Amino acid sequence: MKAIMIVGTTSHAGKSMMVTAICRILHRRGVRVAPFKGQNMALNSYVSPAGSEMGYAQAVQAWAAGVTPSVSMNPILLKPQGNMTSQVILKGKPVGVVQASDYYEHYFDRGWQTITECLDYLTQEFDILVCEGAGSPAEINLKHRDLTNMRVAKYLNAKTLLVVDIDRGGAFAHVVGTLQLLDSDERALIKGIIINKFRGQRSLLESGIKWLEEYTGIPVVAVIPWIDHPFPAEDSLSLLDRRPSSSQAELTIAVIRFPRIANFTDFDPLDAETSVKIKYVMPSDTLGHPDAVILPGSKTTISDLQVLKQSGMANQIKNYVEAGGQVMGICGGYQMLGKIVSDPYGLEGQQGDYEGLGLLPTKTVMSTQKTSRQRLVSSHYPQEGLPVEGYEIHQGRTQLLDSNDISPLFNDPNLGFVNQQKSIWGHYLHGVFDNGPWRRTWLNHLRKPRGLNALPTGIANYREQRELLLDLLADTVDSYLDLRSVL
């Protein structure tokens, strides 16, 4: 079995992107390849066809590899929910909520067994695994319980590439320091260094590369330039690197950036629309007068709802609606739009009923049973009969308190509602904007009051655009990375 391991000198060095690119490069060469990340801590998640939850980044990597996403590619997903606690998703299913200090005591052995089971399965199914580490492999206070980095590399005897982000500065020190802190058997697996996010002239870097190779004895196998085209983000840190919106933007859509914002990859298709500017707004910011406001998913609906109220953003949103604004809530954001959010079991903290924004006549009750499944439904609004694909990931059940002036958005009323004025939209369907005709029809609903011409709606779904982006990413990386020397 051949395996490539990608580790980084720091978080956000570009590991996910590099794994994605290599998966697509090998797939285009006819290799049966699959991605793998043993343990991922992220609030962007995806539901596999089997109804199992996994990191969204690993789903993108699977699509890059030309295979169906499977939880075997990401057996452990940790979803932070505040107060130093995380929900633990093991092989796609929630198994508990644990304090950070207790996680490894309760889940280390169980987690490693699960990881090795998945690795053994994948090695039987594929020619090559491209594995991703997490953070840095050289955190000396954590190495003894690190499930994700060099422990996986050693298990697979994987040829390992070390990625460094040169844009943040100190790249040579990051590389040398990381290698110095690895054990000798771990360092022996490092077969190449990748310098990522380089903005300057390559000629000015040559002397540094020569020194680094002579000092470490490890070749620099690629210098990857700063890549500007949009790429699905793994965590909210990536929002800081979002490229500026197109100068052609005619609509501004504000997305409320909750402290525990989840599944903001929902907005990648909107971000790819040249006529749309996505503006992430902190609860403490001034909302202004955008063409629409979206309340996204949240890992902790109640605490993020409290933040909206305490910051004054809740009142800003209500005033915006009274002035004729358009609001959409997705998943946790949908739950906040209702009159009541009830947590009878204290799943998010203190038991009790919490007053919502009161913009939809609904009540949500937090449940011990988590819903995670893919869906194919038909829309009622903004146009009758449009096929819509997506997926649900939510802990609560939402019920209608008053059916007056409210209509189901889809042919399954459990998914969400819209008010009679078509100004308040709420639903549980992640990935709704991936559906090209539905997305464009909703955007045209926003454009009409502005007197803007309607956009054509007979377009492909975002998955086709994502394929082009994956090919473009692979083309860029392939032109700089010498994979043959690694393989």
C-alpha positions in Angstrom: 0.0 0.0 0.0 1.3 3.4 -0.9 0.4 6.3 1.3 1.2 10.0 1.3 0.9 12.0 4.5 0.5 15.8 4.6 1.5 17.5 7.8 1.9 21.2 8.5 4.1 23.4 10.6 1.0 25.2 11.9 -2.7 25.2 11.5 -4.0 26.8 8.3 -0.8 26.0 6.5 -2.7 24.5 3.5 -2.9 20.8 4.4 -6.5 20.4 3.3 -5.9 22.1 0.0 -2.8 20.1 -0.7 -4.6 16.8 0.0 -7.4 17.9 -2.2 -5.1 18.8 -5.1 -3.1 15.6 -4.9 -6.2 13.5 -4.8 -7.4 15.1 -8.0 -4.0 14.9 -9.7 -3.7 11.2 -8.9 -7.4 10.5 -9.9 -6.7 12.1 -13.3 -3.8 9.8 -13.7 -6.1 6.8 -13.3 -5.0 5.9 -9.7 -7.6 4.6 -7.3 -7.0 7.2 -4.5 -8.9 8.2 -1.3 -8.3 10.9 1.3 -8.1 10.3 5.0 -8.0 12.4 8.2 -8.2 10.4 11.3 -9.5 13.1 13.6 -10.9 16.5 12.5 -12.1 19.3 14.7 -14.5 21.4 12.6 -18.0 22.8 12.5 -18.3 22.4 8.7 -19.7 18.9 8.2 -21.3 16.8 5.6 -23.7 13.9 5.5 -22.7 10.8 3.5 -25.2 8.9 1.5 -25.4 6.4 4.4 -26.6 9.2 6.7 -23.3 9.5 8.6 -21.7 12.8 9.5 -18.1 13.7 8.5 -15.9 16.7 8.0 -16.9 18.7 4.9 -13.3 19.1 3.9 -12.9 15.3 3.6 -16.1 15.2 1.5 -14.5 17.7 -0.9 -11.3 15.6 -1.0 -13.4 12.5 -1.8 -15.0 14.4 -4.7 -11.6 15.4 -5.9 -10.6 11.8 -5.8 -13.6 10.8 -7.8 -15.1 8.7 -5.1 -18.2 8.8 -2.8 -17.5 10.4 0.6 -17.4 7.9 3.4 -17.0 8.2 7.1 -14.0 5.8 6.8 -12.2 8.8 5.4 -12.8 10.8 8.6 -13.7 8.4 11.4 -13.5 11.0 14.2 -15.1 14.4 14.0 -15.0 16.8 17.0 -17.6 19.6 17.0 -16.7 22.4 19.5 -19.7 23.8 21.3 -18.2 26.2 23.9 -17.0 25.9 27.5 -14.1 23.7 26.4 -16.5 20.9 25.3 -17.0 19.1 22.0 -19.5 16.7 20.6 -17.8 13.5 19.6 -18.8 12.0 16.2 -17.4 8.5 15.9 -17.8 6.8 12.5 -20.5 9.3 11.6 -22.6 9.0 14.8 -22.6 11.2 17.9 -21.4 9.2 21.0 -21.2 11.9 23.6 -20.1 15.4 24.7 -16.8 15.6 26.5 -14.6 18.2 28.2 -11.3 18.8 26.4 -9.3 17.7 29.4 -11.2 14.4 29.6 -11.3 13.5 25.8 -8.2 11.5 25.6 -8.8 9.6 28.8 -12.2 8.4 27.4 -11.6 8.3 23.7 -7.9 7.8 22.9 -7.8 4.0 22.8 -11.3 3.7 21.3 -10.4 6.4 18.7 -7.1 4.8 17.7 -8.8 1.5 17.2 -11.4 3.1 15.0 -8.8 4.9 13.0 -6.8 1.7 12.3 -9.9 -0.2 11.4 -10.8 2.5 8.8 -7.2 2.6 7.5 -7.1 -1.2 7.1 -10.4 -1.0 5.2 -9.3 1.8 2.9 -6.0 0.1 2.1 -7.9 -2.9 0.8 -10.1 -0.6 -1.4 -7.6 1.8 -2.9 -4.2 2.0 -4.4 -3.0 5.1 -2.6 -4.2 7.0 0.5 -3.5 10.7 0.8 -3.7 11.5 4.6 -4.0 14.8 6.3 -2.6 15.7 9.7 -4.0 18.3 12.0 -2.3 21.4 13.4 1.3 20.6 13.9 2.9 17.2 14.5 5.5 18.8 16.8 3.3 19.9 19.8 5.4 18.3 22.4 2.8 18.5 25.1 0.3 16.7 22.9 2.4 14.2 20.9 1.9 11.3 23.3 -1.9 11.5 22.6 -1.8 12.7 19.0 -4.2 10.5 16.9 -3.9 12.4 13.7 -0.3 13.2 12.6 2.8 11.0 12.8 1.1 8.1 14.5 -0.9 7.6 11.3 2.2 8.2 9.2 4.1 5.5 11.1 1.2 3.1 10.9 1.2 3.4 7.1 4.9 4.0 6.7 3.7 6.9 4.7 6.0 9.2 2.7 5.3 12.5 4.5 5.4 16.0 3.1 5.7 19.0 5.5 3.8 22.1 4.4 4.7 25.6 5.7 2.8 28.8 5.2 5.5 31.4 4.1 3.0 34.2 3.9 2.8 34.5 7.7 6.6 34.8 8.1 9.2 32.7 9.8 8.8 29.8 7.4 12.4 28.6 7.7 12.3 28.6 11.5 8.9 26.8 11.4 10.3 24.0 9.2 13.6 23.6 11.1 11.8 23.8 14.5 9.2 21.2 13.5 11.8 18.8 12.2 13.9 19.3 15.4 11.0 18.3 17.6 10.1 15.1 15.7 11.4 11.8 16.9 14.1 10.2 14.7 11.7 7.6 13.2 9.1 10.3 12.5 11.7 12.6 10.9 12.9 9.7 8.7 9.4 9.7 7.1 9.6 13.3 6.0 10.5 13.1 2.3 9.8 16.6 1.1 9.0 20.2 2.1 6.3 22.3 0.5 6.5 26.0 0.8 2.9 27.3 0.4 1.2 30.7 -0.1 4.3 32.3 -1.8 3.6 35.8 -3.2 7.1 37.0 -4.2 9.6 36.3 -6.9 10.9 32.7 -6.9 14.5 33.9 -7.7 14.6 35.8 -4.3 13.8 32.6 -2.5 16.4 30.3 -4.1 19.2 31.0 -1.7 16.9 30.2 1.2 15.7 27.0 -0.4 19.3 25.9 -1.0 20.2 26.5 2.6 17.1 24.7 3.9 17.8 21.6 1.8 21.5 21.5 2.8 20.6 22.1 6.5 17.8 19.6 6.7 18.9 17.1 4.1 15.2 17.1 2.8 14.3 18.5 -0.6 11.9 21.3 -1.2 9.5 19.6 -3.6 7.3 22.6 -4.3 6.9 26.3 -3.9 3.1 26.9 -4.3 2.0 30.4 -5.1 -0.8 32.2 -3.3 -4.0 30.6 -4.8 -6.8 33.2 -5.2 -9.7 31.1 -6.5 -12.2 30.1 -3.9 -11.8 26.9 -2.1 -14.2 25.3 0.5 -13.0 26.2 4.0 -12.4 23.8 6.8 -12.9 26.2 9.7 -13.9 29.8 10.4 -10.3 30.9 10.4 -10.5 30.6 6.6 -13.1 33.3 6.5 -10.3 35.8 7.2 -8.7 34.8 3.9 -11.8 35.2 1.8 -11.1 37.0 -1.5 -12.8 40.4 -2.1 -16.2 40.2 -3.8 -16.5 40.9 -7.5 -16.7 44.5 -8.5 -19.7 43.4 -10.5 -21.7 42.6 -7.4 -25.3 44.0 -7.5 -26.6 42.4 -4.4 -25.2 42.4 -0.8 -26.1 39.4 1.4 -25.1 39.7 5.0 -24.3 36.4 6.9 -24.3 36.7 10.7 -21.0 35.3 11.9 -22.1 33.5 15.1 -19.4 32.6 17.7 -20.1 28.9 16.8 -21.0 29.4 13.1 -21.4 26.0 11.4 -21.6 24.8 7.8 -20.8 28.2 6.3 -19.7 26.2 3.2 -23.4 26.6 2.4 -22.5 30.0 1.0 -19.7 28.9 -1.4 -22.2 28.8 -4.3 -23.4 32.4 -3.5 -19.8 33.5 -3.1 -19.2 32.2 -6.6 -22.0 34.4 -8.1 -20.3 37.5 -9.6 -23.5 39.4 -9.0 -23.4 38.8 -5.2 -21.3 40.2 -2.4 -21.2 38.0 0.7 -20.5 40.1 3.8 -19.9 38.3 7.2 -21.2 40.4 10.0 -20.2 40.0 13.6 -23.0 40.3 16.2 -21.3 43.4 17.5 -21.3 45.1 14.1 -23.8 47.4 12.5 -26.1 45.4 10.2 -26.8 48.2 7.7 -29.2 47.7 4.8 -28.2 44.6 2.8 -30.5 43.0 0.2 -30.8 39.9 2.5 -29.6 38.6 5.9 -28.8 35.0 6.5 -28.7 33.4 9.9 -26.5 30.3 9.2 -26.0 27.1 11.0 -24.8 27.1 14.6 -23.4 24.3 16.8 -25.0 26.0 19.9 -28.3 27.6 18.8 -29.3 28.8 22.3 -26.0 30.4 23.3 -25.6 32.1 19.8 -29.2 33.3 20.1 -28.3 34.9 23.5 -25.3 36.6 21.8 -27.6 38.1 19.2 -29.8 39.5 22.0 -27.0 40.7 24.2 -25.2 42.4 21.4 -28.2 44.2 20.0 -28.1 42.3 16.7 -31.4 40.7 17.4 -33.1 44.1 17.5 -31.2 45.2 14.4 -32.6 42.2 12.6 -36.1 42.8 13.7 -35.9 46.5 12.7 -34.5 45.4 9.3 -37.5 43.1 8.8 -39.9 45.8 9.8 -38.3 48.0 7.1 -39.0 45.4 4.5 -35.8 43.3 4.7 -35.4 39.7 3.6 -34.1 37.1 6.2 -33.3 33.5 5.8 -32.4 31.1 8.6 -30.7 27.8 7.9 -30.6 25.0 10.5 -29.7 26.7 13.8 -30.5 30.0 12.2 -33.9 28.7 11.3 -34.5 27.6 14.9 -33.6 31.1 16.1 -36.3 32.6 13.9 -39.1 31.0 15.8 -40.9 32.0 19.0 -39.4 29.4 21.3 -36.3 27.2 21.5 -36.7 24.6 24.2 -33.9 22.5 25.7 -35.7 20.1 28.2 -32.6 17.9 28.6 -30.0 20.7 29.0 -28.2 19.5 25.9 -26.7 22.9 25.2 -26.3 23.9 28.9 -29.1 25.0 31.2 -32.5 23.4 30.8 -35.4 25.7 29.9 -37.3 27.6 27.3 -35.7 30.4 25.5 -37.4 33.2 23.5 -36.5 33.3 19.9 -36.6 36.2 17.5 -40.3 35.6 16.9 -40.1 36.1 13.1 -41.7 32.7 12.4 -44.6 31.0 14.4 -42.5 28.0 15.3 -41.2 26.2 18.4 -38.0 24.1 18.4 -37.4 21.4 21.0 -33.8 20.1 21.3 -33.8 16.3 21.1 -31.3 13.7 22.2 -31.7 12.1 18.7 -29.7 13.8 16.0 -31.1 14.0 12.4 -28.4 13.5 9.7 -29.6 12.5 6.3 -29.4 13.4 2.6 -32.6 14.8 1.0 -34.1 15.1 -2.4 -37.3 17.2 -2.4 -39.4 19.5 -4.5 -39.8 23.2 -3.8 -43.0 25.2 -3.4 -41.1 28.5 -3.1 -39.6 30.6 -4.6 -40.9 28.6 -7.6 -43.1 25.5 -7.6 -41.6 22.2 -8.6 -37.9 22.8 -8.6 -35.9 19.7 -7.5 -33.7 20.5 -4.6 -30.9 18.3 -3.1 -29.3 18.9 0.3 -28.7 17.3 3.7 -30.0 17.7 7.3 -27.8 17.9 10.4 -29.7 19.1 13.4 -30.4 18.2 17.0 -33.8 19.8 17.4 -37.4 19.2 16.1 -39.3 22.3 14.9 -43.1 22.5 14.9 -45.6 25.1 13.6 -47.5 26.9 16.3 -49.8 28.9 13.9 -50.5 28.0 10.3 -51.9 31.4 9.3 -49.9 33.3 6.7 -47.2 30.6 6.6 -46.4 28.0 3.9 -44.1 25.0 3.6 -41.0 25.7 1.5 -40.7 22.2 0.2 -43.0 19.2 -0.3 -41.8 18.0 3.1 -43.2 20.6 5.6 -40.8 19.4 8.3 -37.9 21.0 6.4 -39.1 24.6 6.7 -41.4 27.5 6.0 -41.8 30.9 4.4 -44.2 33.7 5.4 -46.9 35.1 3.2 -44.9 38.2 2.3 -42.0 35.9 1.2 -39.7 37.9 3.4 -38.9 35.3 6.2 -37.4 32.0 5.0 -36.4 29.2 7.4 -35.3 25.7 6.7 -33.1 22.8 7.7 -31.6 22.1 4.3 -27.8 22.5 4.1 -26.6 22.7 0.5 -29.7 24.4 -0.7 -27.7 27.0 -2.7 -25.8 24.2 -4.5 -29.0 23.8 -6.5 -28.4 26.3 -9.4 -32.0 26.9 -10.6 -33.3 27.3 -7.0 -30.4 29.6 -6.1 -30.9 31.8 -9.1 -34.7 32.0 -8.6 -34.2 33.1 -5.0 -31.7 35.7 -6.1 -34.1 36.9 -8.7 -36.7 37.3 -5.9 -34.2 39.7 -4.3 -33.3 41.5 -7.5 -36.9 42.3 -8.6 -37.6 45.0 -5.9 -34.3 46.6 -6.9 -35.3 46.8 -10.6 -32.5 44.5 -11.6 -32.8 42.2 -14.6 -33.5 38.6 -13.8 -30.6 36.2 -13.9 -31.0 33.1 -16.2 -32.2 30.1 -14.1 -31.4 27.3 -16.5 -28.0 26.7 -15.1 -26.2 23.6 -13.8 -25.8 22.9 -10.1 -22.8 24.0 -8.1 -21.2 20.6 -8.2 -20.2 21.2 -11.8 -18.6 24.5 -10.9 -16.9 22.8 -8.0 -15.4 20.2 -10.4 -14.0 23.0 -12.5 -12.5 24.6 -9.3 -11.0 21.2 -8.3 -9.4 20.8 -11.8 -8.1 24.4 -11.6 -6.6 23.7 -8.2 -5.0 20.5 -9.4 -3.6 22.2 -12.5 -2.0 24.9 -10.4 -0.4 22.5 -7.8 0.6 20.0 -10.4 2.7 22.6 -12.2 4.7 23.3 -9.1 4.8 19.9 -7.2 7.1 17.1 -8.3 5.0 14.1 -7.2 7.2 11.6 -9.0 10.0 12.3 -6.6 7.7 11.6 -3.7 6.1 8.4 -5.2 
